[in-house]
Every structure is written in structure tokens, then in C-alpha cells.
Amino acid sequence: MDRLTAIFVEGMGAAAATSGILTQLQGRIFGLLYLHPGPMSLDDVTSELQQSKGNVSVNIRGLIEWQLVRQIRVAGSRRDHYEAATDFWRVMQEIMERRFRWNLRQVLAAADETAHAVAASRKGSRARDARLDFMAGRLEAVRDFFRAVDAGLSGFSQGESFAPQALQRIFVEGPRGDRRPLSKARGRRRRVSK
């Protein structure tokens, strides 16, 4: 591998390793394929990256699942060949949908389930009701925020713009359970008169 390609390949590997989505080797494979002018065989990728064929094969399958790499048939060859995706918009849509929206929906499901349990528990002492009111307020804030993010990601995955103003209007619960919006100036919280 030439020095210029190696700089990009190693940089992509480092970025992938910290992404929480891809492995370092997957980043390196993508970087190599992206800077190669045509499809590469599994043997070529293995040789360039000095990795075992099995390790590269497993990591390429992961990249195919993320739609970062495509398997290509080359006329006159029995080998599988691969090339990197170049439609980054589509790649980001896939990552947003499969990774972030799935996590958001887990948070929403947990908050919804807890809110239903809180509503069903509204029998008891005044202190218990105050605690349940506090919990209900916190859960409402979490649900409002993550629903707004989910709606924004849904729009993004459909090619619509994601306006940050929608998130800026969401209230964040303060440490005592009182509702406070984030201040636009310096990210501080400011009290809202009720």
C-alpha cells in the first residue's frame, strides 16, 4: 500500500475504532476500498492490510450490512470483489435509522412503561404522591425530548432538514424536578416563571 493511501486507511481505522459502530479493521477496509479506483478481491484486501482472510471476510460482511461496502461481480473472475459506497447520504440514513433511532426507541419504551407504572401506582400517602408527581414530570421531559429527536431523525432519514429549534423548545428537568428550558446564551439553565 502506498504512503498516501496508508494515511487515509489508518485514519479511517482510528475513526471507526472510536465510533461505537465499526471496528478499527472495518474502518481500514473501507478506507482502502474507498481510495481504490475499482473493485478489489478479498485476497487483494487481505494482502494490502496484512490481515487473515477469515478476519477480513467477517469484517467485510459487517460493512456490507451497514451498506458501506458492496459486493461486485467482475466478469471473468470467480472471486468476490468489493467496492466502497460513495453515497454518504444513504450511509448516514442507514446509520441513523439502525443505530440511533433504535436506541431512542429503547429509551422511549422504558419511559412509557415506567410512566404507565407510575400512573397505576397513584394510591397512597401524600409523600408517595409527591414522589410520583416528580417521577411523572421527569419521565414526561425525557419522552418530550426523545420524541423530538426521533421525529428529527425520521425527517433526516427521509431527506428533510433537521431544525435545531425544535429541540431548543424542549424543556429539561432541573435538579429539583422544576421545569427549566435551556438558555440559548452559554447553554445555562434559566428559571421559567409559572
GROMACS elastic network, one bead per residue, 0.5 to 0.9 nm:
[ bonds ]
;  ai    aj funct       b0    kb
    1     4     6  0.84096   500
    1     5     6  0.65295   500
    1     6     6  0.63415   500
    1    32     6  0.88652   500
    1    48     6  0.58065   500
    1    49     6  0.79846   500
    2     5     6  0.55192   500
    2     6     6  0.61623   500
    2     7     6  0.88916   500
    3     7     6  0.63005   500
    3     8     6  0.89622   500
    4     7     6  0.53376   500
    4     8     6  0.68292   500
    4     9     6  0.88072   500
    5     8     6  0.53557   500
    5     9     6  0.60585   500
    5    10     6  0.85961   500
    5    31     6  0.80125   500
    5    32     6  0.69169   500
    5    35     6  0.68301   500
    5    36     6  0.86403   500
    6    10     6  0.59233   500
    6    11     6  0.82705   500
    6    28     6  0.89544   500
    6    31     6  0.87396   500
    6    32     6  0.79993   500
    7    10     6  0.54667   500
    7    11     6  0.61034   500
    7    12     6  0.86418   500
    8    11     6  0.50004   500
    8    12     6  0.60269   500
    8    13     6  0.84644   500
    8    28     6  0.82271   500
    8    31     6  0.61724   500
    8    32     6  0.78026   500
    8    35     6  0.82895   500
    9    12     6  0.52194   500
    9    13     6  0.61792   500
    9    14     6  0.87434   500
    9    27     6  0.72612   500
    9    29     6  0.73173   500
    9    30     6  0.76922   500
    9    32     6  0.56131   500
    9    35     6  0.86680   500
   10    14     6  0.62123   500
   10    15     6  0.86336   500
   10    24     6  0.86227   500
   10    27     6  0.80583   500
   10    28     6  0.60403   500
   10    31     6  0.79168   500
   11    14     6  0.51459   500
   11    15     6  0.62058   500
   11    16     6  0.85806   500
   11    27     6  0.82291   500
   11    28     6  0.78128   500
   11    31     6  0.81981   500
   12    15     6  0.50465   500
   12    16     6  0.60125   500
   12    17     6  0.84945   500
   12    24     6  0.77222   500
   12    26     6  0.86279   500
   12    28     6  0.56302   500
   12    29     6  0.85998   500
   12    30     6  0.75553   500
   12    31     6  0.57548   500
   13    16     6  0.51507   500
   13    17     6  0.61102   500
   13    18     6  0.88875   500
   13    22     6  0.88932   500
   13    23     6  0.74528   500
   13    25     6  0.60265   500
   13    26     6  0.69425   500
   13    29     6  0.80168   500
   13    30     6  0.85032   500
   13    31     6  0.76698   500
   14    17     6  0.51629   500
   14    18     6  0.66808   500
   14    19     6  0.88323   500
   14    23     6  0.89063   500
   14    24     6  0.60445   500
   14    27     6  0.73825   500
   14    28     6  0.82388   500
   15    18     6  0.55268   500
   15    19     6  0.62596   500
   15    22     6  0.88766   500
   15    24     6  0.75662   500
   15    27     6  0.71407   500
   16    20     6  0.74249   500
   16    21     6  0.71071   500
   16    22     6  0.51255   500
   16    23     6  0.56614   500
   16    24     6  0.52537   500
   16    25     6  0.80908   500
   16    26     6  0.71483   500
   16    28     6  0.81553   500
   17    20     6  0.69108   500
   17    21     6  0.80663   500
   17    22     6  0.63599   500
   17    23     6  0.50633   500
   17    25     6  0.81307   500
   17    26     6  0.86383   500
   17    27     6  0.74629   500
   18    21     6  0.81568   500
   18    22     6  0.81634   500
   18    23     6  0.82473   500
   18    24     6  0.81692   500
   19    22     6  0.63212   500
   19    23     6  0.81555   500
   20    23     6  0.78725   500
   21    95     6  0.85388   500
   21    99     6  0.79727   500
   22    25     6  0.81514   500
   22    26     6  0.60082   500
   22    27     6  0.67052   500
   22    62     6  0.82922   500
   22    63     6  0.81452   500
   23    26     6  0.51187   500
   23    27     6  0.64151   500
   23    28     6  0.87390   500
   23    59     6  0.80700   500
   24    27     6  0.51685   500
   24    28     6  0.63092   500
   24    29     6  0.87169   500
   25    29     6  0.60654   500
   25    30     6  0.85086   500
   25    49     6  0.88083   500
   25    55     6  0.87823   500
   25    56     6  0.77963   500
   25    59     6  0.70575   500
   26    29     6  0.50721   500
   26    30     6  0.61092   500
   26    31     6  0.85192   500
   26    56     6  0.82229   500
   26    59     6  0.56309   500
   26    60     6  0.68946   500
   26    62     6  0.77560   500
   26    63     6  0.66709   500
   27    30     6  0.51389   500
   27    31     6  0.60838   500
   27    32     6  0.86067   500
   27    63     6  0.89019   500
   28    31     6  0.50549   500
   28    32     6  0.61514   500
   28    33     6  0.86289   500
   28    49     6  0.78590   500
   29    32     6  0.51719   500
   29    33     6  0.61856   500
   29    34     6  0.84607   500
   29    45     6  0.72203   500
   29    49     6  0.77184   500
   29    56     6  0.79051   500
   29    59     6  0.81193   500
   29    60     6  0.74460   500
   29    63     6  0.87271   500
   29    84     6  0.88163   500
   30    33     6  0.51897   500
   30    34     6  0.58790   500
   30    35     6  0.86447   500
   30    60     6  0.85509   500
   30    63     6  0.77754   500
   30    68     6  0.72135   500
   30    69     6  0.71065   500
   30    83     6  0.83623   500
   30    84     6  0.60453   500
   30    85     6  0.85683   500
   31    34     6  0.51097   500
   31    35     6  0.63530   500
   31    36     6  0.86455   500
   31    84     6  0.80891   500
   32    35     6  0.55582   500
   32    36     6  0.62653   500
   32    45     6  0.77367   500
   32    48     6  0.83358   500
   32    49     6  0.84127   500
   32    84     6  0.84739   500
   33    36     6  0.51089   500
   33    37     6  0.81290   500
   33    38     6  0.80547   500
   33    39     6  0.73220   500
   33    40     6  0.70448   500
   33    45     6  0.80806   500
   33    69     6  0.81703   500
   33    82     6  0.74013   500
   33    83     6  0.55113   500
   33    84     6  0.51912   500
   33    85     6  0.88272   500
   34    37     6  0.78215   500
   34    38     6  0.89601   500
   34    69     6  0.89949   500
   34    83     6  0.70038   500
   34    85     6  0.74172   500
   34    86     6  0.76863   500
   35    38     6  0.88149   500
   35    84     6  0.85169   500
   36    39     6  0.72940   500
   36    40     6  0.77426   500
   36    83     6  0.81181   500
   36    84     6  0.86748   500
   37    83     6  0.89563   500
   38    82     6  0.85756   500
   38    83     6  0.68738   500
   39    71     6  0.85967   500
   39    72     6  0.70289   500
   39    73     6  0.89205   500
   39    74     6  0.81671   500
   39    81     6  0.55903   500
   39    82     6  0.50517   500
   39    84     6  0.81886   500
   40    43     6  0.81017   500
   40    44     6  0.59892   500
   40    45     6  0.65426   500
   40    72     6  0.89103   500
   40    80     6  0.83620   500
   40    81     6  0.50683   500
   40    82     6  0.53006   500
   40    83     6  0.65639   500
   41    44     6  0.51133   500
   41    45     6  0.63776   500
   41    46     6  0.86010   500
   41    79     6  0.65117   500
   41    80     6  0.58516   500
   41    82     6  0.62471   500
   42    45     6  0.51765   500
   42    46     6  0.60770   500
   42    47     6  0.85613   500
   42    53     6  0.71981   500
   42    56     6  0.74505   500
   42    57     6  0.70442   500
   42    60     6  0.87886   500
   42    79     6  0.77159   500
   42    80     6  0.67492   500
   42    81     6  0.64243   500
   42    82     6  0.74817   500
   43    46     6  0.50329   500
   43    47     6  0.60767   500
   43    48     6  0.85850   500
   43    53     6  0.70140   500
   43    79     6  0.88014   500
   44    47     6  0.51478   500
   44    48     6  0.61142   500
   44    49     6  0.85927   500
   45    48     6  0.51882   500
   45    49     6  0.60934   500
   45    50     6  0.81701   500
   45    51     6  0.83679   500
   45    53     6  0.86256   500
   45    56     6  0.75668   500
   46    49     6  0.54224   500
   46    50     6  0.56180   500
   46    51     6  0.52385   500
   46    52     6  0.62378   500
   46    53     6  0.57248   500
   46    55     6  0.87130   500
   46    56     6  0.63410   500
   46    57     6  0.87380   500
   47    50     6  0.50256   500
   47    51     6  0.69550   500
   47    52     6  0.85175   500
   47    53     6  0.87227   500
   48    51     6  0.81350   500
   49    52     6  0.89081   500
   49    56     6  0.88209   500
   51    54     6  0.84877   500
   51    55     6  0.67880   500
   51    56     6  0.65947   500
   52    55     6  0.53053   500
   52    56     6  0.62976   500
   52    57     6  0.85561   500
   53    56     6  0.52443   500
   53    57     6  0.59846   500
   53    58     6  0.86414   500
   54    57     6  0.50470   500
   54    58     6  0.61969   500
   54    59     6  0.86298   500
   55    58     6  0.53473   500
   55    59     6  0.62887   500
   55    60     6  0.86262   500
   56    59     6  0.51425   500
   56    60     6  0.59960   500
   56    61     6  0.86194   500
   57    60     6  0.51507   500
   57    61     6  0.63187   500
   57    62     6  0.88415   500
   58    61     6  0.52543   500
   58    62     6  0.66037   500
   58    63     6  0.89614   500
   59    62     6  0.50704   500
   59    63     6  0.63839   500
   59    64     6  0.87212   500
   60    64     6  0.61620   500
   60    65     6  0.86432   500
   60    69     6  0.72717   500
   60    82     6  0.84776   500
   61    64     6  0.50092   500
   61    65     6  0.63003   500
   61    66     6  0.87996   500
   61    69     6  0.84852   500
   62    65     6  0.50836   500
   62    66     6  0.64497   500
   62    67     6  0.86713   500
   62    68     6  0.88078   500
   62    69     6  0.88508   500
   63    66     6  0.50848   500
   63    67     6  0.61549   500
   63    68     6  0.52178   500
   63    69     6  0.54418   500
   63    70     6  0.82756   500
   64    68     6  0.58627   500
   64    70     6  0.58675   500
   64    71     6  0.75575   500
   65    68     6  0.76517   500
   65    69     6  0.82012   500
   66    69     6  0.77097   500
   66    91     6  0.73783   500
   66    94     6  0.69406   500
   66    95     6  0.71424   500
   66    98     6  0.87333   500
   67    70     6  0.68736   500
   67    84     6  0.87710   500
   67    85     6  0.69963   500
   67    90     6  0.83435   500
   67    91     6  0.63272   500
   67    94     6  0.75428   500
   68    83     6  0.87284   500
   68    84     6  0.59456   500
   68    85     6  0.50141   500
   68    86     6  0.80878   500
   68    87     6  0.88604   500
   68    88     6  0.85996   500
   68    91     6  0.64536   500
   69    82     6  0.65688   500
   69    83     6  0.56295   500
   69    85     6  0.52673   500
   69    86     6  0.89899   500
   70    81     6  0.84332   500
   70    82     6  0.55799   500
   70    83     6  0.54785   500
   70    84     6  0.63272   500
   70    85     6  0.66695   500
   71    80     6  0.66658   500
   71    81     6  0.57538   500
   71    83     6  0.66936   500
   72    80     6  0.65262   500
   72    81     6  0.50489   500
   72    82     6  0.54331   500
   72    83     6  0.70439   500
   73    76     6  0.89878   500
   73    77     6  0.76935   500
   73    78     6  0.81427   500
   73    79     6  0.77815   500
   73    80     6  0.61547   500
   73    81     6  0.61433   500
   73    82     6  0.83554   500
   74    77     6  0.56767   500
   74    78     6  0.78667   500
   74    79     6  0.78649   500
   74    80     6  0.76352   500
   74    81     6  0.68424   500
   75    78     6  0.83095   500
   77    80     6  0.79458   500
   77    81     6  0.89986   500
   85    88     6  0.73259   500
   85    91     6  0.78072   500
   86    89     6  0.87641   500
   86    90     6  0.88801   500
   86    91     6  0.84621   500
   87    90     6  0.55540   500
   87    91     6  0.64757   500
   87    92     6  0.89149   500
   88    92     6  0.60411   500
   88    93     6  0.84344   500
   89    92     6  0.52659   500
   89    93     6  0.62137   500
   89    94     6  0.87210   500
   89   157     6  0.88141   500
   89   159     6  0.86304   500
   90    93     6  0.50174   500
   90    94     6  0.62348   500
   90    95     6  0.86896   500
   90   157     6  0.82922   500
   91    94     6  0.51691   500
   91    95     6  0.62815   500
   91    96     6  0.86292   500
   92    95     6  0.50052   500
   92    96     6  0.59488   500
   92    97     6  0.83787   500
   92   157     6  0.80883   500
   93    96     6  0.51414   500
   93    97     6  0.60151   500
   93    98     6  0.84537   500
   93   153     6  0.86329   500
   93   156     6  0.72200   500
   93   158     6  0.80252   500
   93   159     6  0.85737   500
   94    97     6  0.51736   500
   94    98     6  0.59029   500
   94    99     6  0.80489   500
   94   157     6  0.77370   500
   95    98     6  0.53080   500
   95    99     6  0.54600   500
   95   100     6  0.71517   500
   95   101     6  0.88965   500
   96    99     6  0.55578   500
   96   100     6  0.50532   500
   96   101     6  0.61315   500
   96   102     6  0.85495   500
   96   153     6  0.69079   500
   96   154     6  0.87496   500
   96   156     6  0.85207   500
   96   157     6  0.72284   500
   97   100     6  0.61752   500
   97   101     6  0.51745   500
   97   102     6  0.68549   500
   97   153     6  0.76124   500
   97   154     6  0.78234   500
   97   157     6  0.70045   500
   98   101     6  0.63749   500
   98   102     6  0.59143   500
   98   103     6  0.86117   500
   99   102     6  0.55488   500
   99   103     6  0.64392   500
   99   104     6  0.88634   500
  100   103     6  0.51469   500
  100   104     6  0.61362   500
  100   105     6  0.86098   500
  100   150     6  0.87642   500
  100   153     6  0.84422   500
  101   105     6  0.60586   500
  101   106     6  0.85665   500
  101   149     6  0.86534   500
  101   150     6  0.62970   500
  101   153     6  0.71179   500
  101   154     6  0.81986   500
  102   105     6  0.51876   500
  102   106     6  0.63812   500
  102   107     6  0.89238   500
  103   106     6  0.50617   500
  103   107     6  0.64914   500
  103   108     6  0.87446   500
  104   107     6  0.51793   500
  104   108     6  0.62320   500
  104   109     6  0.86223   500
  104   146     6  0.63295   500
  104   147     6  0.82061   500
  104   149     6  0.80408   500
  104   150     6  0.67239   500
  105   109     6  0.59726   500
  105   110     6  0.85064   500
  105   146     6  0.81407   500
  105   147     6  0.86626   500
  105   150     6  0.78556   500
  106   109     6  0.51298   500
  106   110     6  0.62353   500
  106   111     6  0.86303   500
  107   110     6  0.51853   500
  107   111     6  0.61554   500
  107   112     6  0.85520   500
  107   142     6  0.83471   500
  107   143     6  0.81974   500
  107   146     6  0.76886   500
  108   111     6  0.50696   500
  108   112     6  0.59708   500
  108   113     6  0.84754   500
  108   142     6  0.78175   500
  108   143     6  0.59836   500
  108   146     6  0.67778   500
  108   147     6  0.75602   500
  109   112     6  0.50811   500
  109   113     6  0.60441   500
  109   114     6  0.84903   500
  110   113     6  0.52075   500
  110   114     6  0.61108   500
  110   115     6  0.85218   500
  111   114     6  0.51324   500
  111   115     6  0.59928   500
  111   116     6  0.86185   500
  111   139     6  0.58103   500
  111   140     6  0.80696   500
  111   142     6  0.72360   500
  111   143     6  0.65597   500
  112   115     6  0.50558   500
  112   116     6  0.62385   500
  112   117     6  0.86608   500
  112   139     6  0.78945   500
  112   140     6  0.89228   500
  112   143     6  0.76601   500
  113   116     6  0.52408   500
  113   117     6  0.63398   500
  113   118     6  0.87094   500
  114   118     6  0.60821   500
  114   119     6  0.85859   500
  114   135     6  0.89812   500
  114   136     6  0.86965   500
  114   139     6  0.78057   500
  115   119     6  0.61485   500
  115   120     6  0.85847   500
  115   135     6  0.80775   500
  115   136     6  0.62401   500
  115   139     6  0.65330   500
  115   140     6  0.80721   500
  116   119     6  0.50987   500
  116   120     6  0.61947   500
  116   121     6  0.86670   500
  117   120     6  0.50624   500
  117   121     6  0.61931   500
  118   121     6  0.51034   500
  118   122     6  0.67306   500
  118   132     6  0.62054   500
  118   133     6  0.85980   500
  118   135     6  0.75861   500
  118   136     6  0.68880   500
  119   122     6  0.57215   500
  119   132     6  0.80911   500
  119   136     6  0.81090   500
  120   123     6  0.80393   500
  121   124     6  0.80928   500
  121   129     6  0.88008   500
  121   132     6  0.79902   500
  122   128     6  0.81137   500
  122   129     6  0.64316   500
  122   132     6  0.72708   500
  123   128     6  0.81746   500
  123   129     6  0.75401   500
  124   127     6  0.82680   500
  124   128     6  0.62129   500
  124   129     6  0.68817   500
  125   128     6  0.51539   500
  125   129     6  0.63209   500
  125   130     6  0.87484   500
  126   130     6  0.62070   500
  126   131     6  0.86552   500
  127   130     6  0.50979   500
  127   131     6  0.63224   500
  127   132     6  0.86676   500
  128   131     6  0.50751   500
  128   132     6  0.61768   500
  128   133     6  0.86002   500
  129   133     6  0.60370   500
  129   134     6  0.85255   500
  130   133     6  0.50240   500
  130   134     6  0.62006   500
  130   135     6  0.86572   500
  131   134     6  0.50593   500
  131   135     6  0.62246   500
  131   136     6  0.85803   500
  132   135     6  0.50024   500
  132   136     6  0.59808   500
  132   137     6  0.85134   500
  133   136     6  0.50532   500
  133   137     6  0.61607   500
  133   138     6  0.86554   500
  134   137     6  0.52279   500
  134   138     6  0.63325   500
  134   139     6  0.86787   500
  134   176     6  0.84020   500
  134   177     6  0.59055   500
  134   178     6  0.86631   500
  135   138     6  0.51173   500
  135   139     6  0.60671   500
  135   140     6  0.84972   500
  135   177     6  0.82437   500
  136   139     6  0.50951   500
  136   140     6  0.60415   500
  136   141     6  0.86487   500
  137   140     6  0.51045   500
  137   141     6  0.63180   500
  137   142     6  0.87921   500
  137   173     6  0.77393   500
  137   177     6  0.68914   500
  137   178     6  0.83052   500
  137   179     6  0.82830   500
  138   141     6  0.51743   500
  138   142     6  0.63770   500
  138   143     6  0.86752   500
  138   172     6  0.85043   500
  138   173     6  0.61808   500
  138   177     6  0.66788   500
  138   179     6  0.89001   500
  139   142     6  0.51127   500
  139   143     6  0.60907   500
  139   144     6  0.85327   500
  140   143     6  0.50726   500
  140   144     6  0.60229   500
  140   145     6  0.85600   500
  141   144     6  0.51451   500
  141   145     6  0.61676   500
  141   146     6  0.86051   500
  141   170     6  0.78073   500
  141   171     6  0.65024   500
  141   172     6  0.61300   500
  141   173     6  0.63862   500
  141   179     6  0.83624   500
  142   145     6  0.52750   500
  142   146     6  0.61100   500
  142   147     6  0.83858   500
  142   172     6  0.79979   500
  142   173     6  0.85529   500
  143   146     6  0.53108   500
  143   147     6  0.58471   500
  143   148     6  0.84524   500
  144   147     6  0.52934   500
  144   148     6  0.62487   500
  144   149     6  0.87612   500
  144   170     6  0.67914   500
  144   171     6  0.80868   500
  145   148     6  0.52714   500
  145   149     6  0.63500   500
  145   150     6  0.86366   500
  145   167     6  0.69946   500
  145   170     6  0.59662   500
  145   171     6  0.76857   500
  145   172     6  0.80741   500
  146   150     6  0.59087   500
  146   151     6  0.84413   500
  147   151     6  0.60558   500
  147   152     6  0.85071   500
  148   151     6  0.51226   500
  148   152     6  0.61655   500
  148   153     6  0.86434   500
  148   166     6  0.68694   500
  148   167     6  0.64231   500
  148   170     6  0.80240   500
  149   152     6  0.50010   500
  149   153     6  0.61247   500
  149   154     6  0.84750   500
  149   166     6  0.85867   500
  149   167     6  0.71556   500
  150   153     6  0.51206   500
  150   154     6  0.60446   500
  150   155     6  0.86138   500
  151   155     6  0.62548   500
  151   156     6  0.86061   500
  151   162     6  0.88943   500
  152   155     6  0.51190   500
  152   156     6  0.61479   500
  152   157     6  0.86630   500
  152   160     6  0.85360   500
  152   161     6  0.79411   500
  152   162     6  0.53193   500
  152   163     6  0.74776   500
  152   164     6  0.87256   500
  152   166     6  0.83967   500
  152   167     6  0.89248   500
  153   157     6  0.60557   500
  153   158     6  0.85399   500
  153   162     6  0.72791   500
  154   157     6  0.52217   500
  154   158     6  0.64249   500
  154   159     6  0.88282   500
  154   160     6  0.84400   500
  155   158     6  0.50976   500
  155   159     6  0.63017   500
  155   161     6  0.66288   500
  155   162     6  0.67154   500
  156   159     6  0.50227   500
  156   161     6  0.59044   500
  156   162     6  0.60476   500
  157   160     6  0.73369   500
  158   161     6  0.89854   500
  162   165     6  0.88953   500
  162   166     6  0.85826   500
  163   166     6  0.61224   500
  163   167     6  0.78809   500
  164   167     6  0.53583   500
  164   168     6  0.63191   500
  164   169     6  0.89626   500
  165   169     6  0.63871   500
  166   169     6  0.55396   500
  166   170     6  0.70617   500
  167   170     6  0.53146   500
  167   171     6  0.86811   500
  168   171     6  0.79204   500
  168   181     6  0.77943   500
  168   182     6  0.70108   500
  168   183     6  0.85621   500
  168   184     6  0.79264   500
  169   181     6  0.71310   500
  169   182     6  0.82275   500
  170   181     6  0.66534   500
  170   182     6  0.81048   500
  171   179     6  0.62208   500
  171   180     6  0.56374   500
  171   182     6  0.69009   500
  172   178     6  0.87767   500
  172   179     6  0.61455   500
  172   180     6  0.55156   500
  172   181     6  0.55895   500
  172   182     6  0.68059   500
  172   189     6  0.85606   500
  173   176     6  0.78524   500
  173   177     6  0.55180   500
  173   178     6  0.59113   500
  173   180     6  0.58993   500
  173   181     6  0.79994   500
  174   177     6  0.52611   500
  174   178     6  0.53806   500
  174   179     6  0.59498   500
  174   180     6  0.60092   500
  174   181     6  0.88975   500
  174   189     6  0.81917   500
  175   178     6  0.73638   500
  176   179     6  0.88146   500
  177   180     6  0.89828   500
  178   191     6  0.86449   500
  179   191     6  0.78291   500
  179   192     6  0.74438   500
  180   183     6  0.87186   500
  180   189     6  0.63163   500
  180   190     6  0.61625   500
  180   191     6  0.55217   500
  180   192     6  0.60221   500
  181   188     6  0.89703   500
  181   189     6  0.62272   500
  181   190     6  0.66064   500
  181   191     6  0.74892   500
  181   192     6  0.73617   500
  182   185     6  0.86535   500
  182   187     6  0.61435   500
  182   188     6  0.60649   500
  182   190     6  0.67213   500
  183   186     6  0.70351   500
  183   187     6  0.53464   500
  183   188     6  0.51477   500
  183   189     6  0.52201   500
  183   190     6  0.59471   500
  184   187     6  0.56796   500
  184   188     6  0.74877   500
  184   189     6  0.87712   500
  185   188     6  0.67610   500
